[in-house]
Structure formats: structure tokens, C-alpha cells
Amino acid sequence: MKGFIYELSNTNCNETYIGSTKNIQQRIRQHRYNTTKGKEMYRLLYKTIREYGSYDDWDFNILEEIECENRKELFDYEKIILSQL
């Protein structure tokens, strides 16, 4: 399966979030939705996004596109990327 490691960042507040997904377009929509609606809106990431404007004030960048066997392998690779920051 194809997987992506991505970054949400805001230079105004010097905050960065690293994540992984199999479906990049769906993940973008989920982040946008969860910023203001749904059960996830109270998570720290979405509170921080609202605190510093809106989702549109954040940059979404793909850091890596990788081939992996499953979601666990993708998540493990995400942890490697996080450890290098």
C-alpha cells in the first residue's frame, strides 16, 4: 500500500504536527472538519489550530510518500520521522 507522512505547520506560532495516512485527500478533509466539528474537535491539535486562526492558516505538506505493507508499518515510519526532528 502507498502511505504518506505529512506535516501541518503554522509559522505564526511555530507549531508543527506530523501525521501519516493512506489517503491524503481524505485526511485533509478530516483535519478541516475536526477543527470545528465532530467529537475530535477538542483534541489538542484542533484547539491549537483554532487558537492560531483557522485551518486555512496552516500549511499542509507531504514529507514522504512510501510503500508499506500495512498501517502499522506506516505508523512505525512516522515515529522514525518524528524522532529525527
N, C-alpha and C positions, 0 to 999 in steps of 0.2 A: 504494500500500500504506500501511497505517497503521503508524506506528512510535512508540516510546516512549523518552524519555530518563528515566532513573531514578537514584535515589541510595540507596546503602546507607550508613547513618551510625550511629555509636555515640558518644553524648555522654560516656560514661565515659572514653574515651581520645581524644576529639576527632579521630577519624578519619572520613573520608568517601571513598566510591568512587562515581564517576559512570559509568554504562554506558548502552547502548542495546540495544533488542531489537524484534523484530516481534511476539513472543508473550510477553506479560508473565507469564502463569501458568507457562509452561514455563521461563522464565528464573529465576523464584523457585525452582522445584523444582531446577533445575540448580545454583544457588548453594547451596542447602541440601545437596544431595548432595555437591557438590565440596568442601564444608567438611570432610568426614570420610572420603570415599571417592573412588575413581577416580584417574585419572592427573593430574588438575588439583589435587589436594589440597595439593600442595607449592608452589603459586604464592603469591606474597606476600600477595595479598588473603585467601586462605583461612588462611594461617598467622596473619595478624593477627586474623581473626575468632576463631580458636581461642585465641589469646593473651589475648583480652579476653572470654572466656566461650565462648558458643556462638552459632550463627546467630540464635537467638531473642533474644539481647541486642542485636541490630541492628535499626534501623528501615528499612523499605523504603518509599520514597516515589516516586511518579511526578511528575517535574518538568514534563514536556511530553508532549503527545500531538500528533503531527504527521502530515501526509500527505506522502509522499515517493515518488519514482519507483523507488528501489531501495535495497539495503543500503548501498551506498557513499554515497549522499546522506544516509542516516540517520547513518552514522558521521561524515561531514563536519559534520553539525549537532551531533553530540555534541562534536566538537572545538571548535566555536564556544562551546558552553555551558561547556566546561572553561576556555577562555581568558578567560571573563568572571568566573571565580571568583577 
